[in-house]
Amino acid sequence: MDLETLRIQCGWSRNEMARQAGIDANTLLKAFRGQSVSMGTADKLATAISKKLGRTIHITDIEGLIVSR
């Protein structure tokens, strides 16, 4: 699933998704635009989504998320 689909499943706005993940809203916007984000940012997103959905979401499960190495 892509980030937008996961966001909707969580019932979050983009700002709320950023808040729940503990990341800056502009950083989240980069992820939505297909720009690379750090491994730490990607991990924070996956962790927040996992907690909300009650199942494990791995970074590799988020289609279109580009992680800089």
PDB file of N, CA, C and O in Angstrom, chain B, residues numbered from 101:
ATOM      1  N   MET B 101       0.828  -1.182   0.000  1.00  0.00           N
ATOM      2  CA  MET B 101       0.000   0.000   0.000  1.00  0.00           C
ATOM      3  C   MET B 101       0.874   1.248   0.000  1.00  0.00           C
ATOM      4  O   MET B 101       1.976   1.251   0.549  1.00  0.00           O
ATOM      5  N   ASP B 102       0.373   2.290  -0.615  1.00  0.00           N
ATOM      6  CA  ASP B 102       1.134   3.535  -0.626  1.00  0.00           C
ATOM      7  C   ASP B 102       0.835   4.358   0.624  1.00  0.00           C
ATOM      8  O   ASP B 102      -0.081   4.047   1.385  1.00  0.00           O
ATOM      9  N   LEU B 103       1.607   5.392   0.816  1.00  0.00           N
ATOM     10  CA  LEU B 103       1.514   6.203   2.024  1.00  0.00           C
ATOM     11  C   LEU B 103       0.141   6.848   2.162  1.00  0.00           C
ATOM     12  O   LEU B 103      -0.393   6.930   3.268  1.00  0.00           O
ATOM     13  N   GLU B 104      -0.429   7.301   1.070  1.00  0.00           N
ATOM     14  CA  GLU B 104      -1.750   7.940   1.115  1.00  0.00           C
ATOM     15  C   GLU B 104      -2.814   6.949   1.567  1.00  0.00           C
ATOM     16  O   GLU B 104      -3.660   7.291   2.394  1.00  0.00           O
ATOM     17  N   THR B 105      -2.788   5.746   1.047  1.00  0.00           N
ATOM     18  CA  THR B 105      -3.758   4.723   1.446  1.00  0.00           C
ATOM     19  C   THR B 105      -3.617   4.409   2.927  1.00  0.00           C
ATOM     20  O   THR B 105      -4.615   4.293   3.638  1.00  0.00           O
ATOM     21  N   LEU B 106      -2.388   4.273   3.390  1.00  0.00           N
ATOM     22  CA  LEU B 106      -2.150   3.998   4.810  1.00  0.00           C
ATOM     23  C   LEU B 106      -2.606   5.172   5.675  1.00  0.00           C
ATOM     24  O   LEU B 106      -3.161   4.972   6.756  1.00  0.00           O
ATOM     25  N   ARG B 107      -2.374   6.380   5.205  1.00  0.00           N
ATOM     26  CA  ARG B 107      -2.827   7.566   5.943  1.00  0.00           C
ATOM     27  C   ARG B 107      -4.337   7.544   6.124  1.00  0.00           C
ATOM     28  O   ARG B 107      -4.843   7.803   7.216  1.00  0.00           O
ATOM     29  N   ILE B 108      -5.044   7.238   5.061  1.00  0.00           N
ATOM     30  CA  ILE B 108      -6.507   7.187   5.103  1.00  0.00           C
ATOM     31  C   ILE B 108      -6.973   6.067   6.034  1.00  0.00           C
ATOM     32  O   ILE B 108      -7.910   6.255   6.809  1.00  0.00           O
ATOM     33  N   GLN B 109      -6.326   4.911   5.962  1.00  0.00           N
ATOM     34  CA  GLN B 109      -6.690   3.804   6.852  1.00  0.00           C
ATOM     35  C   GLN B 109      -6.511   4.181   8.321  1.00  0.00           C
ATOM     36  O   GLN B 109      -7.267   3.733   9.183  1.00  0.00           O
ATOM     37  N   CYS B 110      -5.520   4.997   8.592  1.00  0.00           N
ATOM     38  CA  CYS B 110      -5.273   5.448   9.967  1.00  0.00           C
ATOM     39  C   CYS B 110      -6.262   6.532  10.400  1.00  0.00           C
ATOM     40  O   CYS B 110      -6.407   6.802  11.592  1.00  0.00           O
ATOM     41  N   GLY B 111      -6.935   7.145   9.438  1.00  0.00           N
ATOM     42  CA  GLY B 111      -7.872   8.216   9.756  1.00  0.00           C
ATOM     43  C   GLY B 111      -7.183   9.518  10.111  1.00  0.00           C
ATOM     44  O   GLY B 111      -7.721  10.329  10.864  1.00  0.00           O
ATOM     45  N   TRP B 112      -5.994   9.715   9.570  1.00  0.00           N
ATOM     46  CA  TRP B 112      -5.191  10.883   9.878  1.00  0.00           C
ATOM     47  C   TRP B 112      -5.167  11.879   8.728  1.00  0.00           C
ATOM     48  O   TRP B 112      -5.240  11.503   7.559  1.00  0.00           O
ATOM     49  N   SER B 113      -5.061  13.159   9.082  1.00  0.00           N
ATOM     50  CA  SER B 113      -4.683  14.176   8.099  1.00  0.00           C
ATOM     51  C   SER B 113      -3.176  14.036   7.905  1.00  0.00           C
ATOM     52  O   SER B 113      -2.520  13.302   8.644  1.00  0.00           O
ATOM     53  N   ARG B 114      -2.637  14.722   6.937  1.00  0.00           N
ATOM     54  CA  ARG B 114      -1.182  14.677   6.755  1.00  0.00           C
ATOM     55  C   ARG B 114      -0.460  15.277   7.962  1.00  0.00           C
ATOM     56  O   ARG B 114       0.569  14.762   8.401  1.00  0.00           O
ATOM     57  N   ASN B 115      -1.009  16.371   8.490  1.00  0.00           N
ATOM     58  CA  ASN B 115      -0.383  16.974   9.665  1.00  0.00           C
ATOM     59  C   ASN B 115      -0.417  16.034  10.860  1.00  0.00           C
ATOM     60  O   ASN B 115       0.548  15.958  11.620  1.00  0.00           O
ATOM     61  N   GLU B 116      -1.519  15.322  11.028  1.00  0.00           N
ATOM     62  CA  GLU B 116      -1.619  14.371  12.131  1.00  0.00           C
ATOM     63  C   GLU B 116      -0.668  13.198  11.931  1.00  0.00           C
ATOM     64  O   GLU B 116      -0.086  12.699  12.894  1.00  0.00           O
ATOM     65  N   MET B 117      -0.509  12.762  10.704  1.00  0.00           N
ATOM     66  CA  MET B 117       0.436  11.673  10.427  1.00  0.00           C
ATOM     67  C   MET B 117       1.843  12.102  10.824  1.00  0.00           C
ATOM     68  O   MET B 117       2.573  11.342  11.459  1.00  0.00           O
ATOM     69  N   ALA B 118       2.215  13.306  10.452  1.00  0.00           N
ATOM     70  CA  ALA B 118       3.540  13.816  10.820  1.00  0.00           C
ATOM     71  C   ALA B 118       3.681  13.884  12.336  1.00  0.00           C
ATOM     72  O   ALA B 118       4.714  13.499  12.883  1.00  0.00           O
ATOM     73  N   ARG B 119       2.656  14.367  13.008  1.00  0.00           N
ATOM     74  CA  ARG B 119       2.697  14.479  14.463  1.00  0.00           C
ATOM     75  C   ARG B 119       2.825  13.104  15.118  1.00  0.00           C
ATOM     76  O   ARG B 119       3.638  12.916  16.023  1.00  0.00           O
ATOM     77  N   GLN B 120       2.028  12.156  14.663  1.00  0.00           N
ATOM     78  CA  GLN B 120       2.065  10.810  15.233  1.00  0.00           C
ATOM     79  C   GLN B 120       3.423  10.147  15.024  1.00  0.00           C
ATOM     80  O   GLN B 120       3.890   9.390  15.875  1.00  0.00           O
ATOM     81  N   ALA B 121       4.052  10.433  13.892  1.00  0.00           N
ATOM     82  CA  ALA B 121       5.358   9.846  13.589  1.00  0.00           C
ATOM     83  C   ALA B 121       6.502  10.635  14.230  1.00  0.00           C
ATOM     84  O   ALA B 121       7.635  10.156  14.278  1.00  0.00           O
ATOM     85  N   GLY B 122       6.211  11.834  14.719  1.00  0.00           N
ATOM     86  CA  GLY B 122       7.250  12.651  15.324  1.00  0.00           C
ATOM     87  C   GLY B 122       8.220  13.228  14.307  1.00  0.00           C
ATOM     88  O   GLY B 122       9.415  13.364  14.569  1.00  0.00           O
ATOM     89  N   ILE B 123       7.681  13.566  13.135  1.00  0.00           N
ATOM     90  CA  ILE B 123       8.509  14.148  12.083  1.00  0.00           C
ATOM     91  C   ILE B 123       7.915  15.485  11.647  1.00  0.00           C
ATOM     92  O   ILE B 123       6.751  15.779  11.919  1.00  0.00           O
ATOM     93  N   ASP B 124       8.713  16.272  10.981  1.00  0.00           N
ATOM     94  CA  ASP B 124       8.283  17.557  10.473  1.00  0.00           C
ATOM     95  C   ASP B 124       7.305  17.369   9.310  1.00  0.00           C
ATOM     96  O   ASP B 124       7.476  16.468   8.489  1.00  0.00           O
ATOM     97  N   ALA B 125       6.291  18.215   9.246  1.00  0.00           N
ATOM     98  CA  ALA B 125       5.294  18.122   8.172  1.00  0.00           C
ATOM     99  C   ALA B 125       5.931  18.285   6.795  1.00  0.00           C
ATOM    100  O   ALA B 125       5.482  17.658   5.835  1.00  0.00           O
ATOM    101  N   ASN B 126       6.962  19.112   6.681  1.00  0.00           N
ATOM    102  CA  ASN B 126       7.636  19.288   5.391  1.00  0.00           C
ATOM    103  C   ASN B 126       8.393  18.027   4.983  1.00  0.00           C
ATOM    104  O   ASN B 126       8.492  17.716   3.796  1.00  0.00           O
ATOM    105  N   THR B 127       8.922  17.308   5.958  1.00  0.00           N
ATOM    106  CA  THR B 127       9.590  16.039   5.666  1.00  0.00           C
ATOM    107  C   THR B 127       8.579  15.024   5.159  1.00  0.00           C
ATOM    108  O   THR B 127       8.851  14.281   4.216  1.00  0.00           O
ATOM    109  N   LEU B 128       7.411  14.998   5.791  1.00  0.00           N
ATOM    110  CA  LEU B 128       6.356  14.086   5.333  1.00  0.00           C
ATOM    111  C   LEU B 128       5.932  14.444   3.912  1.00  0.00           C
ATOM    112  O   LEU B 128       5.696  13.557   3.092  1.00  0.00           O
ATOM    113  N   LEU B 129       5.837  15.720   3.624  1.00  0.00           N
ATOM    114  CA  LEU B 129       5.464  16.156   2.282  1.00  0.00           C
ATOM    115  C   LEU B 129       6.456  15.639   1.246  1.00  0.00           C
ATOM    116  O   LEU B 129       6.061  15.261   0.143  1.00  0.00           O
ATOM    117  N   LYS B 130       7.735  15.618   1.590  1.00  0.00           N
ATOM    118  CA  LYS B 130       8.742  15.054   0.687  1.00  0.00           C
ATOM    119  C   LYS B 130       8.422  13.595   0.373  1.00  0.00           C
ATOM    120  O   LYS B 130       8.511  13.167  -0.778  1.00  0.00           O
ATOM    121  N   ALA B 131       8.055  12.847   1.388  1.00  0.00           N
ATOM    122  CA  ALA B 131       7.731  11.433   1.191  1.00  0.00           C
ATOM    123  C   ALA B 131       6.527  11.280   0.262  1.00  0.00           C
ATOM    124  O   ALA B 131       6.521  10.420  -0.618  1.00  0.00           O
ATOM    125  N   PHE B 132       5.519  12.111   0.460  1.00  0.00           N
ATOM    126  CA  PHE B 132       4.329  12.056  -0.393  1.00  0.00           C
ATOM    127  C   PHE B 132       4.653  12.451  -1.839  1.00  0.00           C
ATOM    128  O   PHE B 132       3.996  11.986  -2.770  1.00  0.00           O
ATOM    129  N   ARG B 133       5.645  13.292  -2.023  1.00  0.00           N
ATOM    130  CA  ARG B 133       6.036  13.738  -3.368  1.00  0.00           C
ATOM    131  C   ARG B 133       6.994  12.768  -4.058  1.00  0.00           C
ATOM    132  O   ARG B 133       7.387  12.998  -5.202  1.00  0.00           O
ATOM    133  N   GLY B 134       7.371  11.692  -3.377  1.00  0.00           N
ATOM    134  CA  GLY B 134       8.277  10.717  -3.977  1.00  0.00           C
ATOM    135  C   GLY B 134       9.739  11.089  -3.858  1.00  0.00           C
ATOM    136  O   GLY B 134      10.585  10.518  -4.547  1.00  0.00           O
ATOM    137  N   GLN B 135      10.047  12.044  -2.989  1.00  0.00           N
ATOM    138  CA  GLN B 135      11.428  12.407  -2.739  1.00  0.00           C
ATOM    139  C   GLN B 135      11.971  11.517  -1.627  1.00  0.00           C
ATOM    140  O   GLN B 135      11.210  11.004  -0.807  1.00  0.00           O
ATOM    141  N   SER B 136      13.280  11.338  -1.603  1.00  0.00           N
ATOM    142  CA  SER B 136      13.852  10.430  -0.612  1.00  0.00           C
ATOM    143  C   SER B 136      13.812  11.034   0.788  1.00  0.00           C
ATOM    144  O   SER B 136      13.940  12.243   0.979  1.00  0.00           O
ATOM    145  N   VAL B 137      13.632  10.145   1.752  1.00  0.00           N
ATOM    146  CA  VAL B 137      13.664  10.505   3.168  1.00  0.00           C
ATOM    147  C   VAL B 137      14.686   9.602   3.849  1.00  0.00           C
ATOM    148  O   VAL B 137      15.070   8.568   3.304  1.00  0.00           O
ATOM    149  N   SER B 138      15.116   9.988   5.020  1.00  0.00           N
ATOM    150  CA  SER B 138      16.112   9.192   5.735  1.00  0.00           C
ATOM    151  C   SER B 138      15.505   7.883   6.241  1.00  0.00           C
ATOM    152  O   SER B 138      14.286   7.736   6.333  1.00  0.00           O
ATOM    153  N   MET B 139      16.378   6.953   6.562  1.00  0.00           N
ATOM    154  CA  MET B 139      15.938   5.680   7.127  1.00  0.00           C
ATOM    155  C   MET B 139      15.206   5.926   8.443  1.00  0.00           C
ATOM    156  O   MET B 139      14.213   5.261   8.736  1.00  0.00           O
ATOM    157  N   GLY B 140      15.695   6.878   9.233  1.00  0.00           N
ATOM    158  CA  GLY B 140      15.045   7.201  10.503  1.00  0.00           C
ATOM    159  C   GLY B 140      13.621   7.692  10.314  1.00  0.00           C
ATOM    160  O   GLY B 140      12.715   7.291  11.044  1.00  0.00           O
ATOM    161  N   THR B 141      13.428   8.561   9.333  1.00  0.00           N
ATOM    162  CA  THR B 141      12.091   9.071   9.028  1.00  0.00           C
ATOM    163  C   THR B 141      11.174   7.948   8.578  1.00  0.00           C
ATOM    164  O   THR B 141      10.035   7.850   9.036  1.00  0.00           O
ATOM    165  N   ALA B 142      11.662   7.107   7.691  1.00  0.00           N
ATOM    166  CA  ALA B 142      10.864   5.987   7.190  1.00  0.00           C
ATOM    167  C   ALA B 142      10.484   5.045   8.330  1.00  0.00           C
ATOM    168  O   ALA B 142       9.360   4.545   8.382  1.00  0.00           O
ATOM    169  N   ASP B 143      11.424   4.806   9.239  1.00  0.00           N
ATOM    170  CA  ASP B 143      11.153   3.935  10.379  1.00  0.00           C
ATOM    171  C   ASP B 143      10.096   4.548  11.293  1.00  0.00           C
ATOM    172  O   ASP B 143       9.208   3.844  11.775  1.00  0.00           O
ATOM    173  N   LYS B 144      10.187   5.851  11.530  1.00  0.00           N
ATOM    174  CA  LYS B 144       9.188   6.520  12.365  1.00  0.00           C
ATOM    175  C   LYS B 144       7.796   6.423  11.751  1.00  0.00           C
ATOM    176  O   LYS B 144       6.813   6.203  12.459  1.00  0.00           O
ATOM    177  N   LEU B 145       7.715   6.585  10.439  1.00  0.00           N
ATOM    178  CA  LEU B 145       6.422   6.461   9.763  1.00  0.00           C
ATOM    179  C   LEU B 145       5.866   5.053   9.900  1.00  0.00           C
ATOM    180  O   LEU B 145       4.705   4.869  10.266  1.00  0.00           O
ATOM    181  N   ALA B 146       6.695   4.061   9.605  1.00  0.00           N
ATOM    182  CA  ALA B 146       6.242   2.668   9.681  1.00  0.00           C
ATOM    183  C   ALA B 146       5.809   2.308  11.099  1.00  0.00           C
ATOM    184  O   ALA B 146       4.819   1.600  11.288  1.00  0.00           O
ATOM    185  N   THR B 147       6.540   2.789  12.084  1.00  0.00           N
ATOM    186  CA  THR B 147       6.202   2.497  13.481  1.00  0.00           C
ATOM    187  C   THR B 147       4.874   3.127  13.878  1.00  0.00           C
ATOM    188  O   THR B 147       4.037   2.471  14.498  1.00  0.00           O
ATOM    189  N   ALA B 148       4.677   4.388  13.528  1.00  0.00           N
ATOM    190  CA  ALA B 148       3.427   5.072  13.867  1.00  0.00           C
ATOM    191  C   ALA B 148       2.231   4.403  13.195  1.00  0.00           C
ATOM    192  O   ALA B 148       1.188   4.208  13.821  1.00  0.00           O
ATOM    193  N   ILE B 149       2.386   4.057  11.927  1.00  0.00           N
ATOM    194  CA  ILE B 149       1.305   3.403  11.201  1.00  0.00           C
ATOM    195  C   ILE B 149       1.009   2.037  11.812  1.00  0.00           C
ATOM    196  O   ILE B 149      -0.152   1.665  11.981  1.00  0.00           O
ATOM    197  N   SER B 150       2.046   1.304  12.138  1.00  0.00           N
ATOM    198  CA  SER B 150       1.882  -0.024  12.753  1.00  0.00           C
ATOM    199  C   SER B 150       1.099   0.068  14.049  1.00  0.00           C
ATOM    200  O   SER B 150       0.184  -0.721  14.286  1.00  0.00           O
ATOM    201  N   LYS B 151       1.458   1.030  14.888  1.00  0.00           N
ATOM    202  CA  LYS B 151       0.765   1.193  16.165  1.00  0.00           C
ATOM    203  C   LYS B 151      -0.709   1.504  15.957  1.00  0.00           C
ATOM    204  O   LYS B 151      -1.574   0.944  16.630  1.00  0.00           O
ATOM    205  N   LYS B 152      -0.983   2.394  15.024  1.00  0.00           N
ATOM    206  CA  LYS B 152      -2.371   2.800  14.778  1.00  0.00           C
ATOM    207  C   LYS B 152      -3.202   1.652  14.215  1.00  0.00           C
ATOM    208  O   LYS B 152      -4.347   1.447  14.620  1.00  0.00           O
ATOM    209  N   LEU B 153      -2.621   0.906  13.280  1.00  0.00           N
ATOM    210  CA  LEU B 153      -3.373  -0.165  12.619  1.00  0.00           C
ATOM    211  C   LEU B 153      -3.345  -1.487  13.381  1.00  0.00           C
ATOM    212  O   LEU B 153      -4.106  -2.404  13.071  1.00  0.00           O
ATOM    213  N   GLY B 154      -2.474  -1.581  14.371  1.00  0.00           N
ATOM    214  CA  GLY B 154      -2.405  -2.800  15.163  1.00  0.00           C
ATOM    215  C   GLY B 154      -1.806  -3.984  14.435  1.00  0.00           C
ATOM    216  O   GLY B 154      -2.090  -5.138  14.755  1.00  0.00           O
ATOM    217  N   ARG B 155      -0.978  -3.687  13.459  1.00  0.00           N
ATOM    218  CA  ARG B 155      -0.259  -4.742  12.733  1.00  0.00           C
ATOM    219  C   ARG B 155       1.070  -4.174  12.266  1.00  0.00           C
ATOM    220  O   ARG B 155       1.230  -2.960  12.137  1.00  0.00           O
ATOM    221  N   THR B 156       2.006  -5.049  12.018  1.00  0.00           N
ATOM    222  CA  THR B 156       3.338  -4.599  11.634  1.00  0.00           C
ATOM    223  C   THR B 156       3.370  -4.138  10.182  1.00  0.00           C
ATOM    224  O   THR B 156       3.001  -4.873   9.267  1.00  0.00           O
ATOM    225  N   ILE B 157       3.817  -2.916  10.001  1.00  0.00           N
ATOM    226  CA  ILE B 157       4.045  -2.356   8.673  1.00  0.00           C
ATOM    227  C   ILE B 157       5.549  -2.107   8.565  1.00  0.00           C
ATOM    228  O   ILE B 157       6.112  -1.323   9.329  1.00  0.00           O
ATOM    229  N   HIS B 158       6.179  -2.766   7.630  1.00  0.00           N
ATOM    230  CA  HIS B 158       7.605  -2.572   7.403  1.00  0.00           C
ATOM    231  C   HIS B 158       7.798  -1.451   6.389  1.00  0.00           C
ATOM    232  O   HIS B 158       6.909  -1.155   5.590  1.00  0.00           O
ATOM    233  N   ILE B 159       8.965  -0.842   6.436  1.00  0.00           N
ATOM    234  CA  ILE B 159       9.283   0.215   5.479  1.00  0.00           C
ATOM    235  C   ILE B 159       9.063  -0.276   4.052  1.00  0.00           C
ATOM    236  O   ILE B 159       8.543   0.453   3.207  1.00  0.00           O
ATOM    237  N   THR B 160       9.458  -1.501   3.796  1.00  0.00           N
ATOM    238  CA  THR B 160       9.326  -2.060   2.439  1.00  0.00           C
ATOM    239  C   THR B 160       7.874  -2.318   2.048  1.00  0.00           C
ATOM    240  O   THR B 160       7.589  -2.556   0.874  1.00  0.00           O
ATOM    241  N   ASP B 161       6.953  -2.276   3.011  1.00  0.00           N
ATOM    242  CA  ASP B 161       5.534  -2.454   2.719  1.00  0.00           C
ATOM    243  C   ASP B 161       4.891  -1.171   2.180  1.00  0.00           C
ATOM    244  O   ASP B 161       3.791  -1.208   1.629  1.00  0.00           O
ATOM    245  N   ILE B 162       5.581  -0.043   2.340  1.00  0.00           N
ATOM    246  CA  ILE B 162       5.016   1.246   1.939  1.00  0.00           C
ATOM    247  C   ILE B 162       5.479   1.538   0.503  1.00  0.00           C
ATOM    248  O   ILE B 162       6.604   1.978   0.267  1.00  0.00           O
ATOM    249  N   GLU B 163       4.579   1.280  -0.432  1.00  0.00           N
ATOM    250  CA  GLU B 163       4.902   1.445  -1.854  1.00  0.00           C
ATOM    251  C   GLU B 163       5.215   2.909  -2.163  1.00  0.00           C
ATOM    252  O   GLU B 163       4.519   3.816  -1.708  1.00  0.00           O
ATOM    253  N   GLY B 164       6.252   3.116  -2.927  1.00  0.00           N
ATOM    254  CA  GLY B 164       6.623   4.452  -3.361  1.00  0.00           C
ATOM    255  C   GLY B 164       7.447   5.238  -2.371  1.00  0.00           C
ATOM    256  O   GLY B 164       7.878   6.351  -2.673  1.00  0.00           O
ATOM    257  N   LEU B 165       7.680   4.677  -1.178  1.00  0.00           N
ATOM    258  CA  LEU B 165       8.505   5.374  -0.188  1.00  0.00           C
ATOM    259  C   LEU B 165       9.966   5.173  -0.555  1.00  0.00           C
ATOM    260  O   LEU B 165      10.450   4.042  -0.617  1.00  0.00           O
ATOM    261  N   ILE B 166      10.659   6.263  -0.796  1.00  0.00           N
ATOM    262  CA  ILE B 166      12.056   6.208  -1.221  1.00  0.00           C
ATOM    263  C   ILE B 166      12.923   6.584  -0.021  1.00  0.00           C
ATOM    264  O   ILE B 166      12.796   7.668   0.547  1.00  0.00           O
ATOM    265  N   VAL B 167      13.797   5.666   0.341  1.00  0.00           N
ATOM    266  CA  VAL B 167      14.643   5.856   1.511  1.00  0.00           C
ATOM    267  C   VAL B 167      16.081   6.063   1.058  1.00  0.00           C
ATOM    268  O   VAL B 167      16.635   5.265   0.302  1.00  0.00           O
ATOM    269  N   SER B 168      16.672   7.153   1.538  1.00  0.00           N
ATOM    270  CA  SER B 168      18.079   7.406   1.204  1.00  0.00           C
ATOM    271  C   SER B 168      18.949   6.505   2.062  1.00  0.00           C
ATOM    272  O   SER B 168      18.635   6.230   3.220  1.00  0.00           O
ATOM    273  N   ARG B 169      20.018   6.063   1.489  1.00  0.00           N
ATOM    274  CA  ARG B 169      20.920   5.125   2.197  1.00  0.00           C
ATOM    275  C   ARG B 169      22.154   5.826   2.680  1.00  0.00           C
ATOM    276  O   ARG B 169      23.020   5.201   3.292  1.00  0.00           O
TER     277      ARG B 169
END
